Amino acid sequence: MPIEINNQTNSPRLNTRESSSSQRTPAESAGKAQTAEATSINSDSVRLTGTAAMIQEIQSRIANLPVVDSGRVEAIKEALNNGTYQINPDRVAEKLMNFEAELSASL
């Protein structure tokens, strides 16, 4: 199955340039050579905008952050061991409902 990119396919082609180039006039051949030179001079390049550079910086900062706040984990462990950790069932239910709503919206 040929893949078409910019009206080009990767299927094999017959070499028709040699036979048709012998029938061109010198002016046509010179024009084709100049066009080929002009297209070979142009090259692809990538330039990042300030926003893209900022996004890359933020992504690298996020990648270096710890996944878990160890200080908070230790505080919760201590509260659980002491029996002072308070669970608010209304808050837990609200957070679960928000999570479900966000999950449904993303589908």
C-alpha positions in Angstrom: 0.0 0.0 0.0 1.7 3.2 -1.1 2.0 6.1 1.4 1.3 9.5 -0.1 3.2 12.5 1.2 2.9 15.8 -0.5 1.5 14.1 -3.6 4.5 11.7 -3.6 4.1 8.0 -3.3 6.6 5.4 -2.2 5.6 3.0 -4.9 8.2 2.3 -7.6 8.2 4.6 -10.6 9.5 4.4 -14.1 12.5 6.7 -14.7 11.0 9.0 -17.2 13.4 11.9 -16.6 16.1 10.6 -18.8 13.9 10.2 -21.8 12.1 13.5 -21.4 15.3 15.5 -20.6 16.8 14.7 -24.0 13.8 16.3 -25.6 14.0 19.6 -23.6 15.4 22.8 -24.9 18.5 24.3 -23.2 16.3 27.1 -21.7 14.0 24.5 -20.2 16.9 22.5 -18.8 18.4 25.7 -17.2 15.1 26.6 -15.7 14.7 23.2 -14.2 18.3 23.3 -12.8 17.6 26.7 -11.2 14.4 25.4 -9.6 16.3 22.3 -8.3 19.0 24.6 -6.8 16.4 26.8 -5.1 14.6 23.9 -3.6 17.8 22.3 -2.4 18.9 25.5 -0.7 15.7 25.7 1.4 15.9 23.4 4.4 13.6 22.6 7.3 14.3 24.2 10.6 12.6 24.3 14.0 12.5 27.4 16.2 10.9 27.3 19.6 8.8 30.2 20.7 9.1 31.7 24.1 5.9 29.9 25.2 7.3 26.5 24.0 10.6 27.2 25.8 8.6 28.0 29.0 6.6 24.9 28.7 9.8 22.8 28.4 11.2 24.5 31.5 8.0 23.8 33.5 8.0 20.2 32.3 11.6 19.7 33.5 10.8 21.2 36.8 7.7 19.0 37.3 9.8 15.9 36.3 12.2 16.7 39.2 9.5 17.1 41.8 8.9 14.2 44.2 5.8 12.2 43.5 4.9 12.1 47.2 5.1 14.8 49.9 7.0 12.8 52.4 6.5 15.4 55.2 2.7 15.1 54.8 2.9 11.3 54.8 4.9 11.3 58.0 2.4 13.7 59.7 -0.5 11.5 58.7 1.3 8.4 59.9 1.9 10.1 63.3 -1.7 11.2 63.6 -2.9 7.7 62.8 -0.5 6.2 65.4 -1.6 8.7 68.0 -5.3 8.3 67.2 -5.7 12.0 66.4 -6.4 11.6 62.7 -9.9 12.9 61.9 -11.8 11.6 58.9 -14.5 13.8 57.5 -16.9 11.6 55.6 -18.6 14.5 53.8 -15.3 15.7 52.4 -14.4 12.2 51.3 -17.7 11.8 49.5 -17.4 15.2 47.9 -13.9 14.4 46.6 -15.1 11.0 45.2 -18.0 12.7 43.4 -15.7 15.4 41.9 -13.3 12.7 40.8 -16.1 10.7 39.1 -17.4 13.8 37.4 -14.0 14.7 36.0 -13.5 11.1 34.9 -16.8 11.1 33.1 -16.1 14.4 31.4 -12.8 13.2 30.1 -14.4 10.3 28.3 
